[in-house]
């Protein structure tokens, strides 16, 4: 058999014979990371706003902040859609690592549960 066979596998390529200066690049979708960072920043901003109302030095205060944050997300369909789109692209653990707040683990757990029950 003569000639090169290149097979596109959807997630990558299979090249039967490689000769010379063959270079293949691997690309990632940067907007997904950006969307996740934006979603985290929006959640972070909600948490900061609620810090003014609730004491986050206790677990009860953290739970209240998380609950109010989830309510605000629920009541804003555009924000909710952006957050869940970003979660699908980047994952819950990536979101958790981007939010720096005492109540973050409560919010992330609630979002994870919410995402699991809505699917």
C-alpha positions in Angstrom: 0.0 0.0 0.0 1.4 3.4 -0.9 0.6 6.8 0.4 0.0 8.2 3.8 -3.1 7.3 5.8 -4.3 10.0 8.2 -7.3 9.1 10.3 -9.2 11.8 12.3 -10.4 10.2 15.5 -12.4 13.2 16.7 -10.3 13.6 19.8 -7.0 13.3 18.0 -5.3 12.0 14.9 -3.7 8.7 14.0 -0.9 9.0 11.5 0.3 5.7 10.0 3.6 7.0 8.7 5.4 10.0 9.9 8.5 11.2 8.1 10.5 14.4 8.1 9.5 17.5 10.1 6.0 16.5 11.2 4.6 18.7 13.9 1.2 18.3 15.5 -0.2 20.7 18.0 -2.6 20.1 20.8 -5.0 22.8 21.5 -7.3 23.5 24.4 -10.3 25.7 24.6 -9.2 28.8 26.5 -12.8 30.3 26.7 -13.8 27.4 28.9 -11.2 28.4 31.5 -12.2 32.0 31.2 -15.9 31.2 31.6 -15.1 29.2 34.7 -13.0 32.0 36.1 -15.8 34.5 35.4 -18.4 32.3 37.1 -16.1 31.9 40.1 -15.6 35.7 40.2 -19.4 36.3 40.1 -19.9 33.8 43.0 -17.0 35.4 44.9 -18.7 38.8 44.5 -22.0 37.5 45.9 -20.2 36.0 48.8 -18.4 39.3 49.6 -21.8 41.2 49.5 -23.3 38.7 51.9 -20.3 39.0 54.2 -21.7 42.3 55.2 -24.8 40.7 56.6 -23.6 37.3 58.0 -20.8 36.3 60.3 -18.7 33.7 58.4 -16.6 32.7 61.4 -19.1 30.0 62.3 -20.4 27.1 60.3 -24.0 28.4 60.7 -22.9 31.8 59.3 -21.2 30.1 56.4 -24.3 28.0 55.7 -26.5 31.1 55.7 -24.2 32.8 53.3 -24.1 29.8 51.0 -27.9 29.5 51.2 -28.4 33.2 50.3 -25.9 32.9 47.5 -27.7 29.9 46.0 -31.0 31.8 46.3 -29.5 34.8 44.4 -28.2 32.4 41.7 -31.6 30.7 41.5 -33.4 34.1 41.0 -31.1 35.1 38.2 -31.6 32.7 35.3 -28.7 34.3 33.2 -26.3 33.9 36.1 -27.5 30.4 36.8 -27.0 29.4 33.1 -23.5 30.9 33.0 -22.5 29.1 36.2 -23.8 25.7 35.1 -22.3 26.1 31.6 -18.9 26.9 33.2 -19.3 23.9 35.6 -19.9 21.5 32.7 -16.9 22.8 30.9 -14.5 23.1 33.8 -15.8 20.9 36.6 -16.8 21.4 40.2 -13.3 20.9 41.7 -11.9 23.6 39.4 -14.6 26.0 40.5 -13.9 25.2 44.1 -10.2 26.0 43.7 -11.0 29.4 42.2 -13.3 30.7 45.0 -11.5 32.1 48.1 -14.1 32.4 50.8 -14.9 30.7 54.1 -18.4 29.7 52.7 -17.0 28.5 49.3 -17.2 24.8 50.2 -20.8 25.1 51.2 -21.7 26.9 48.0 -19.8 24.5 45.8 -21.4 21.5 47.5 -24.8 23.0 47.0 -24.1 23.7 43.3 -22.8 20.2 42.8 -25.9 18.7 44.5 -28.2 21.1 42.5 -26.4 20.1 39.3 -26.8 16.4 40.0 -30.5 16.6 40.9 -31.3 18.8 37.8 -29.8 16.2 35.4 
